Amino acid sequence: MSNSRRGLLAAGLATAVVGAMGIVWTLNAEADETPVPPAPAAARPADPAAATAPETLKTDAAGDPAPTPPKLLPWGERPTKLKRARAGASSAAIAAAGADVAAADTSGSLEPVPEYAPKGRNSRAGILRKARTSIVPPAPPTRGKAAVPGEVFFHYAVGTQTGETDGTWANLTIAKPHLAQGDFHTLTEIAVQSADGRQIVEVGWTVDRTVNGDDDPHLFVFYWKDRQPSCYNACGFQVYSATVKPGDTLPTGGQKRFGIQHSGNVWWIAYDSEWIGYFPDTLWNGTYTRGGLTQWFGEVAASSAAPCTDMGNGIAATEGNAGRIGSISMTNGPEPVASVRSTSDHYSAVALSDRTFRYGGAGAC
């Protein structure tokens, strides 16, 4: 990470919500959805308590017992080590190597790095449509000048499900959408929220030059407390994996599974075939331990109300080769019946079934 980007860590975000109540969506799975997940019922072991009971085989930095994740990933498989490409590899190189991830730098550190940049939110507590920020989005690596700080406009194509749950998982298409000069990010994520939308845990991939320093998609995590944003990739997040950490580079051109699951007094985060790490309940003073509103969506944070930034893979949801959020499942919750919509005239979302939808577009340009 460059020193100039490190200087952004102290920058704050003064947000002002402009908009009405949040969104409700529904997602569905198709027979051709890949990878094909096990049925939701099969994803649960015969003895749920045995698979989710916390163990105390490790200790944390304070010497207290450290949580151990469930024995099965949210999609019902045992964890296996991710395949890593060489450190610093691009998304295209990772995909060409058939790998799942690559360290974004060559330091070898698994310590998450806090990064401060705009982040959107949509829930029953209100859609964050517009905000003020002191963050200056950097110029693209090869052209143009950086923008100036000011307003951020958020655009969403989203699916929502109400109902109590321990978490969710879904297949997300990973792409390298165009991020226009002066815009902040384009991302895809899953989010588990409290019923009132004030507490949120998120995981997904993002193209964000401020956070990552390049135009490739990177793994990210984020959380909110009492509707207040934290930071990307750290701010209380604890890395569990010895293979990958938030901020690492992801391959393009396919789908990967992303999951969130509450177990053992923490919110666990899963990617592809590993548990990545967790947000401890203590971040919410132990008051947020079960979801009531679950969302899966694409998000663009732009410097204008008519952005030229792509969402998803840049293809409109009406086209068959658009990005997908698919095989949506709930952990110890209701059957997925997500409601799908777009909050922007420049992006679209089309439900294919109760558990899969297409989303995205090229913006206003």
C-alpha positions as CSV (number, residue, x, y, z in Angstrom):
1,M,0.0,0.0,0.0
2,S,1.3,3.4,-0.8
3,N,2.0,6.1,1.8
4,S,-0.4,8.4,0.0
5,R,-3.2,5.9,0.4
6,R,-2.3,5.3,4.0
7,G,-2.9,9.0,4.5
8,L,-6.5,8.4,3.8
9,L,-6.9,6.3,7.0
10,A,-7.6,9.3,9.2
11,A,-10.2,10.7,6.8
12,G,-13.8,10.6,8.0
13,L,-17.1,10.2,6.2
14,A,-19.9,12.6,7.1
15,T,-23.0,10.9,5.8
16,A,-26.5,12.3,5.2
17,V,-29.2,9.8,4.3
18,V,-31.4,11.0,1.4
19,G,-34.1,8.5,0.5
20,A,-37.0,6.4,1.8
21,M,-37.3,3.0,3.3
22,G,-35.1,0.1,2.3
23,I,-35.7,-2.5,-0.3
24,V,-37.1,-6.1,-0.3
25,W,-36.0,-8.6,-2.9
26,T,-36.1,-12.3,-3.8
27,L,-33.5,-14.6,-5.4
28,N,-33.8,-18.0,-7.1
29,A,-31.7,-20.8,-8.4
30,E,-31.6,-22.2,-11.9
31,A,-30.7,-25.7,-13.1
32,D,-27.7,-24.3,-15.0
33,E,-26.4,-22.3,-12.0
34,T,-22.7,-23.1,-11.4
35,P,-21.2,-24.3,-9.2
36,V,-24.2,-26.4,-8.2
37,P,-24.7,-26.3,-4.4
38,P,-26.2,-29.0,-2.2
39,A,-29.8,-28.5,-1.3
40,P,-30.2,-26.2,1.7
41,A,-31.4,-29.1,3.9
42,A,-28.4,-31.2,3.0
43,A,-26.1,-28.3,3.9
44,R,-27.0,-28.9,7.6
45,P,-25.4,-31.8,9.4
46,A,-27.5,-34.4,11.2
47,D,-26.4,-32.9,14.5
48,P,-26.3,-29.1,14.1
49,A,-25.0,-28.6,17.6
50,A,-21.9,-30.8,16.8
51,A,-21.1,-28.8,13.7
52,T,-21.6,-25.3,15.2
53,A,-20.4,-25.7,18.8
54,P,-17.3,-23.5,19.4
55,E,-14.1,-25.1,20.4
56,T,-11.1,-23.7,22.3
57,L,-8.1,-25.1,20.6
58,K,-6.5,-21.7,20.0
59,T,-6.0,-18.5,22.0
60,D,-6.2,-15.0,20.8
61,A,-3.7,-12.2,21.3
62,A,-4.9,-11.6,24.8
63,G,-4.5,-15.3,25.7
64,D,-8.3,-15.9,25.8
65,P,-9.8,-18.9,24.1
66,A,-10.2,-18.1,20.4
67,P,-13.3,-19.2,18.5
68,T,-13.2,-22.1,16.1
69,P,-15.5,-22.1,13.1
70,P,-18.2,-24.6,12.4
71,K,-16.9,-27.9,11.0
72,L,-18.9,-27.3,7.8
73,L,-18.9,-24.3,5.6
74,P,-22.3,-22.6,5.1
75,W,-22.9,-24.7,1.9
76,G,-22.3,-28.0,3.7
77,E,-18.8,-28.8,2.7
78,R,-15.7,-29.3,4.9
79,P,-13.1,-26.5,4.5
80,T,-10.1,-27.1,2.3
81,K,-7.2,-24.9,1.6
82,L,-7.6,-22.3,-1.1
83,K,-5.2,-22.4,-4.1
84,R,-3.1,-19.3,-4.1
85,A,-1.4,-17.7,-7.1
86,R,1.9,-15.8,-6.7
87,A,1.7,-12.7,-4.4
88,G,0.9,-9.6,-6.4
89,A,-0.7,-11.4,-9.3
90,S,-3.4,-9.7,-11.3
91,S,-7.0,-11.0,-11.4
92,A,-6.4,-12.3,-14.9
93,A,-3.2,-14.1,-13.9
94,I,-5.0,-15.7,-10.9
95,A,-7.7,-17.0,-13.2
96,A,-5.2,-18.2,-15.8
97,A,-3.4,-20.2,-13.1
98,G,-6.7,-21.8,-11.9
99,A,-6.2,-20.3,-8.5
100,D,-8.7,-18.9,-6.0
101,V,-6.8,-15.8,-4.6
102,A,-3.5,-14.0,-4.5
103,A,-2.0,-11.8,-1.8
104,A,-2.3,-8.2,-2.9
105,D,1.3,-7.5,-1.9
106,T,4.5,-9.5,-1.3
107,S,4.9,-8.8,2.5
108,G,3.4,-12.2,3.4
109,S,1.4,-10.5,6.3
110,L,-2.0,-11.8,7.2
111,E,-2.7,-8.8,9.3
112,P,-5.8,-7.0,7.9
113,V,-5.2,-3.4,6.9
114,P,-7.9,-0.8,7.7
115,E,-8.9,1.3,4.7
116,Y,-11.4,4.2,4.9
117,A,-13.6,5.0,1.9
118,P,-17.3,5.5,1.1
119,K,-19.7,2.6,1.7
120,G,-23.3,2.4,0.9
121,R,-26.2,0.9,2.9
122,N,-29.8,-0.1,2.1
123,S,-32.1,-1.5,4.7
124,R,-35.4,-0.9,6.5
125,A,-33.6,1.9,8.4
126,G,-33.3,3.7,5.1
127,I,-31.4,3.7,1.8
128,L,-28.2,5.6,1.8
129,R,-28.5,7.3,-1.6
130,K,-26.2,10.3,-1.1
131,A,-23.4,11.3,1.3
132,R,-20.6,13.8,1.7
133,T,-17.0,12.6,1.9
134,S,-13.5,14.0,2.4
135,I,-12.0,11.0,0.6
136,V,-10.5,11.9,-2.8
137,P,-10.8,9.0,-5.3
138,P,-7.4,8.5,-7.1
139,A,-7.1,8.7,-10.8
140,P,-6.9,5.5,-12.9
141,P,-3.4,4.1,-13.0
142,T,-2.8,5.1,-16.6
143,R,-4.8,8.2,-17.3
144,G,-6.6,11.2,-16.0
145,K,-6.5,13.3,-12.9
146,A,-8.0,12.6,-9.5
147,A,-11.4,14.0,-8.6
148,V,-12.0,16.4,-5.7
149,P,-13.8,15.5,-2.4
150,G,-17.5,16.1,-2.3
151,E,-20.7,14.2,-2.8
152,V,-21.1,10.4,-3.2
153,F,-24.1,9.0,-5.1
154,F,-25.0,5.3,-4.3
155,H,-26.7,3.1,-6.8
156,Y,-28.0,-0.5,-6.0
157,A,-29.4,-3.5,-7.8
158,V,-30.5,-5.7,-4.9
159,G,-32.3,-8.7,-3.6
160,T,-33.8,-8.8,0.0
161,Q,-35.3,-11.3,2.3
162,T,-36.9,-10.8,5.7
163,G,-36.9,-13.4,8.4
164,E,-34.6,-14.6,11.3
165,T,-31.5,-16.4,10.2
166,D,-28.0,-17.3,11.4
167,G,-26.5,-16.2,8.1
168,T,-26.5,-16.6,4.3
169,W,-24.4,-17.6,1.4
170,A,-24.5,-17.2,-2.4
171,N,-22.6,-17.6,-5.6
172,L,-21.3,-14.3,-6.9
173,T,-20.0,-13.7,-10.4
174,I,-16.6,-12.0,-10.0
175,A,-15.7,-9.5,-12.8
176,K,-13.5,-6.5,-13.5
177,P,-16.1,-3.8,-14.2
178,H,-15.0,-0.4,-15.5
179,L,-14.5,2.1,-12.7
180,A,-14.9,5.6,-14.2
181,Q,-12.4,8.4,-13.3
182,G,-13.6,10.2,-10.2
183,D,-15.9,7.4,-9.0
184,F,-15.3,5.5,-5.8
185,H,-16.1,1.9,-6.2
186,T,-18.2,-0.8,-7.9
187,L,-18.8,-4.0,-5.8
188,T,-21.0,-7.1,-5.3
189,E,-21.7,-8.4,-1.8
190,I,-23.9,-10.3,0.6
191,A,-25.1,-8.7,3.9
192,V,-26.8,-10.0,7.0
193,Q,-28.5,-7.2,9.0
194,S,-30.5,-6.9,12.2
195,A,-34.3,-6.7,11.6
196,D,-34.1,-2.9,11.9
197,G,-31.1,-2.6,9.5
198,R,-28.9,-0.8,12.1
199,Q,-26.4,-3.6,12.5
200,I,-24.8,-5.2,9.4
201,V,-22.1,-7.7,8.5
202,E,-20.9,-7.7,4.8
203,V,-18.6,-9.7,2.6
204,G,-18.0,-9.5,-1.2
205,W,-15.6,-8.2,-3.8
206,T,-14.9,-4.7,-4.8
207,V,-13.0,-2.6,-7.4
208,D,-11.9,0.4,-5.5
209,R,-8.7,2.3,-6.2
210,T,-8.7,4.1,-2.8
211,V,-9.0,0.8,-0.9
212,N,-6.9,-1.5,-3.1
213,G,-4.7,0.7,-5.3
214,D,-5.6,-0.9,-8.6
215,D,-8.6,-1.8,-10.9
216,D,-8.8,-5.5,-10.0
217,P,-11.5,-7.1,-7.8
218,H,-10.5,-7.7,-4.2
219,L,-12.1,-9.5,-1.3
220,F,-13.5,-7.2,1.3
221,V,-15.4,-7.3,4.6
222,F,-17.2,-4.5,6.4
223,Y,-19.6,-3.9,9.3
224,W,-21.9,-1.3,10.6
225,K,-22.9,-0.5,14.2
226,D,-26.0,1.6,14.9
227,R,-26.0,2.7,11.3
228,Q,-22.5,4.0,11.6
229,P,-19.8,2.7,9.1
230,S,-16.6,1.1,10.2
231,C,-13.7,0.6,7.8
232,Y,-12.9,-1.9,5.1
233,N,-11.1,-5.2,6.0
234,A,-10.2,-4.5,9.6
235,C,-11.7,-2.4,12.5
236,G,-12.2,-5.5,14.7
237,F,-12.1,-8.2,12.0
238,Q,-10.0,-11.2,13.1
239,V,-8.2,-13.3,10.4
240,Y,-8.5,-17.0,10.9
241,S,-7.2,-18.4,7.6
242,A,-3.5,-18.9,7.0
243,T,-4.1,-18.5,3.2
244,V,-6.1,-15.4,2.6
245,K,-7.1,-12.1,4.2
246,P,-9.5,-9.3,3.2
247,G,-7.9,-7.1,0.6
248,D,-6.5,-10.0,-1.4
249,T,-7.0,-10.1,-5.2
250,L,-9.6,-12.5,-6.7
251,P,-9.8,-14.1,-10.1
252,T,-12.2,-12.9,-12.8
253,G,-14.4,-14.8,-15.2
254,G,-16.2,-17.2,-12.9
255,Q,-18.3,-17.6,-9.7
256,K,-17.2,-18.1,-6.1
257,R,-19.2,-18.8,-3.0
258,F,-19.3,-16.1,-0.2
259,G,-20.9,-16.8,3.2
260,I,-21.7,-15.3,6.6
261,Q,-22.7,-17.4,9.6
262,H,-23.1,-16.7,13.2
263,S,-21.6,-19.3,15.5
264,G,-19.7,-19.3,18.8
265,N,-20.2,-15.7,19.7
266,V,-18.8,-14.4,16.4
267,W,-19.9,-13.7,12.8
268,W,-17.8,-16.0,10.6
269,I,-16.9,-15.1,7.0
270,A,-16.4,-17.8,4.4
271,Y,-14.9,-17.5,0.8
272,D,-14.9,-20.4,-1.7
273,S,-13.5,-23.3,0.5
274,E,-12.2,-21.6,3.7
275,W,-13.3,-19.7,6.7
276,I,-11.5,-16.4,6.3
277,G,-12.1,-14.9,9.8
278,Y,-14.7,-13.3,12.0
279,F,-16.3,-10.2,13.5
280,P,-16.7,-10.8,17.3
281,D,-20.1,-10.1,19.0
282,T,-18.3,-7.7,21.3
283,L,-18.2,-5.2,18.4
284,W,-22.0,-4.8,19.1
285,N,-21.7,-5.3,22.9
286,G,-23.1,-8.8,22.4
287,T,-26.5,-7.5,21.2
288,Y,-26.4,-8.6,17.5
289,T,-26.3,-12.3,17.2
290,R,-29.0,-13.1,14.6
291,G,-30.1,-11.7,11.3
292,G,-33.5,-10.4,10.6
293,L,-33.0,-8.9,7.1
294,T,-30.7,-10.4,4.5
295,Q,-29.5,-8.8,1.2
296,W,-27.5,-9.6,-1.8
297,F,-26.6,-6.8,-4.2
298,G,-24.4,-4.8,-6.6
299,E,-23.4,-1.3,-5.5
300,V,-21.8,1.7,-7.3
301,A,-20.5,4.7,-5.4
302,A,-20.1,7.5,-7.9
303,S,-19.4,11.2,-8.0
304,S,-22.5,11.9,-10.0
305,A,-26.1,10.8,-10.2
306,A,-25.5,9.5,-13.7
307,P,-22.3,7.5,-13.4
308,C,-20.2,5.9,-16.2
309,T,-19.1,3.1,-14.0
310,D,-20.1,-0.5,-14.6
311,M,-22.0,-2.6,-12.1
312,G,-21.5,-6.4,-12.1
313,N,-19.8,-7.3,-15.4
314,G,-21.1,-4.2,-17.1
315,I,-23.9,-6.1,-18.9
316,A,-27.5,-5.2,-18.4
317,A,-29.6,-7.7,-16.4
318,T,-31.8,-8.3,-19.3
319,E,-29.0,-10.0,-21.2
320,G,-28.3,-13.7,-20.6
321,N,-24.6,-13.2,-20.0
322,A,-25.0,-10.5,-17.3
323,G,-23.5,-11.0,-13.8
324,R,-25.4,-13.2,-11.4
325,I,-26.1,-13.6,-7.7
326,G,-27.3,-17.2,-7.5
327,S,-28.1,-20.2,-5.4
328,I,-29.0,-17.9,-2.5
329,S,-29.4,-19.9,0.8
330,M,-30.3,-19.0,4.4
331,T,-28.6,-20.7,7.4
332,N,-31.2,-21.9,10.0
333,G,-33.7,-19.4,8.4
334,P,-36.6,-19.3,6.0
335,E,-36.6,-20.7,2.5
336,P,-35.1,-18.0,0.2
337,V,-37.8,-16.0,-1.5
338,A,-35.9,-12.7,-2.2
339,S,-37.5,-9.7,-3.7
340,V,-35.4,-8.1,-6.5
341,R,-35.2,-4.5,-7.7
342,S,-32.9,-1.7,-8.7
343,T,-32.8,1.7,-7.0
344,S,-31.2,3.4,-10.1
345,D,-32.4,4.2,-13.6
346,H,-28.9,3.3,-14.8
347,Y,-28.7,-0.3,-13.6
348,S,-31.1,-3.3,-13.6
349,A,-32.0,-6.5,-11.8
350,V,-34.0,-9.4,-13.2
351,A,-35.1,-12.3,-11.0
352,L,-34.6,-15.8,-12.6
353,S,-36.0,-17.8,-9.7
354,D,-36.5,-17.5,-6.0
355,R,-32.8,-17.9,-5.4
356,T,-31.0,-16.4,-8.5
357,F,-31.0,-13.1,-10.3
358,R,-29.1,-11.2,-12.9
359,Y,-27.9,-7.6,-12.2
360,G,-25.7,-4.8,-13.5
361,G,-25.2,-2.5,-16.4
362,A,-22.9,0.1,-17.9
363,G,-24.4,3.1,-16.1
364,A,-25.4,6.2,-17.9
365,C,-22.7,6.1,-20.6
